[in-house]
Amino acid sequence: MNRMVALILVLAIGCSSCFASGPDQKHIAKIKKQVSSYMDRGARVVLDTYDQRKLQGSINEAGPESFALYQDGQSTTLKYADVKKIKAPMDRRTKQEITMAIFLTGFFGLIGGLLSQDR
């Protein structure tokens, strides 16, 4: 019984390090593609790193292994392999346009419904 418990503990400790390895090449290629896209658009990005940092700013430079994130006049160089997740939130103008489209659709739907009741 003690041997089985010891074996389970050894496997649990040993396997946890196997799963803690860095990102695979597919994930790194995805991050590179997103960085390139956001840099071309000049979008502001929010990203999470594997060392639990949450950063935001704009990307103005990108190389084969890393890119530079600018925030408040300061530059931070990050490797693609260090980035867990990256996204570009919608800008204020796009949010306003979507909100206006939803409002107008609802308004004209309401008017159309009221006019069809009068007939």
N, C-alpha and C positions, 0 to 999 in steps of 0.2 A: 504494500500500500504506500509506504513512504517513498519507494522508488518511483511509483507512478506520479505522485505529487511533485517530486523533484523533477521528473521528466517534463511534466506540464509547465512548471515554473521556468525551466530552461528554454523550452519552446516558446513560451509567451514572451520572455525577455528577448530571445534571439530573433523571433519573427517581427517584433515591433520595430526593430532596426531595419529589417528588410522592407517594410512598408514606408519607412520614413525617407526613402531615397527622393532625390529631386525630380523635377518634371521631365517627362519624356520629350523626344524630339518633335512629336506631333504638337504638343502643347506649346513648345517654344516657337514653332513655325506659326501657330495661330496668333501668339502674342506679337510676333514680328509683323504679321499682316495687319493686325489691328493698329499697331503703332504707326505703320506707314500710312494707313487710311486716315487716322486722326491727325497726323502731321500734315498731310496734303490738304485736309479741310480746315486746318487751324483750330481744331476743336479743343476745348478744355476737357481734361480727363480726370477721372478718379481711379486710383489703382490700389490694390492690396498686394503686399509682398508676403513671401513665405516666412519672414521674420516678424510678422504681425504688425507691420507699419501700414498706415493708410495715408496716402499722399495724393495731392491734387495739383494741377497746373497745366501748362501747355508743353507740347513736344516740338522743339525746333531743330533738333539734330538727332540723327539715327545712324548707327554704324552696323557692321555685321554681327557684333557681339553685344552691343549695348546702345542705349539712347540717353539723351539728356532731357530731364524734366525741369522746366522753369516755373518757379513760383515766387512771387514777390521779389523779383530781381535776383534771386539765387538759383543756381543750377545744381541739380542732383543727378549724378550718373548712375544708371541702373542697368544691370545685365538682364537680358530677356529671361534667363533661367530663374531670376529672383522674383519675377512677377507672377503672382497667383491669378489675379483677375484684373482686367482693365476695361473701363467703360467710359463713354462720353455722355453725360446727362444732356437732356434736351435743353437748348437755349431758351431764354425767356420769350423771344419773338415766336418761335415755333409753338410753344405752349399756348400763347395768346391766340395764335391762328387756329389751333385745334379747338380751343375753348369757344371761340367765336363761331366756328363752323358747327359745333354741337348746338350752341344756343340758337343759331339761325335755323337749323334743321328742326329743332323742337318748336320754335316759334311758328314757322311756316306750316308744320304739321298740325299745330293747334288751330291756326287760322283756317287751313283746309278742312279740318274736321268740323269747325263751327259753321263754315259756309255750306258744307254738304248736309248739315242738319237742317238748315233753313229751307232747303228745297223740298 
